[in-house]
């Protein structure tokens, strides 16, 4: 496989340079804190703070989800690498407004270790921290071992709803409860048609034959349920949604959901819309009501070709938080169902 062409300066400086560019894209709403954290400039005193974070290279998540009614800040790691504990501490201190900080991030070993260390450092400075891990990927572990699952594209609706809730809740306990609730009501599955690459080496993140699809693979190319022959958009959409429906979260007729159709990088909007057409048909046949649809490249792995589907099951509380408007440099929605 040839090395993909990328517009880079120093391949080893990608994470730092993209963070600088992202902060500039916020047009003064956010600032850089410490070595590699991005934080909103305006966080009210007494607010329960929401901190997200993870490795760079998956833009626009996580650090592109800092903004109005979204996260207060993000701790940013190197390409596909967890932020170090000192970066987590810098971000925690910067977002803290006296009422505790909720950590919300994907369930990966390096992130868990470093955020846990960052939480211990923060607690040494009398900052109360809670953690909610995102583990929405149904392909990465069975329902009986949810704590082993990865966090993938479901983090977008999860962060959106938790970010909205963080504006109105009065306690860290309450924000933690809402974050767990939306996490537990979100299921995702992804697939890869071709790998992405690591900028520092130019090498692909995994090997995949041209005539195969990696079903259930993670956003770094982690192994999923296996490989299947390349097939049509309609067939692949059905196979992927069936993995979600076969999980332990029941989606029944009359349920309302957020549907997120995500590109992992190279898959075009045309392809996403074709798959969205089939996904909506399948959901309609089951009597599932789509409250709102997100279509776009929000959780990527460089130029990986692939798609993921996420379903977030709503109740009145979660719908209220979803319908609040939000704005960031990378994802925004108007009030209600319009986006």
Secondary structure, DSSP 8 states (H G I E B T S, - for coil): --------S-GGGHHHHHHHHHHHHTTTSEEEETTTEEEES---TT--EEEEEEEESSTTTTGGGBEETSBSEEEEEEETS---HHHHHHHHHHH--SS-EEEEEE--HHHHHHHHHHHHHHHHTT--EEEEEE--BTTSS-GGGGGG----TTHHHHHHHHHHHTTT--SHHHHHHHHHHHHHTEEEEEEEEE--B-TTT--BSS---TTEEEET--TT----SEEEE---HHHHHHHHHHHHHTSSS---TT-EEEEEEEE-BSS-HHHHHHHHHHHHHHHHHTT-EEEEEEEE--S--TTBEEEEEEEEEE-HHHHHHHHS-BEESS--B-STT--
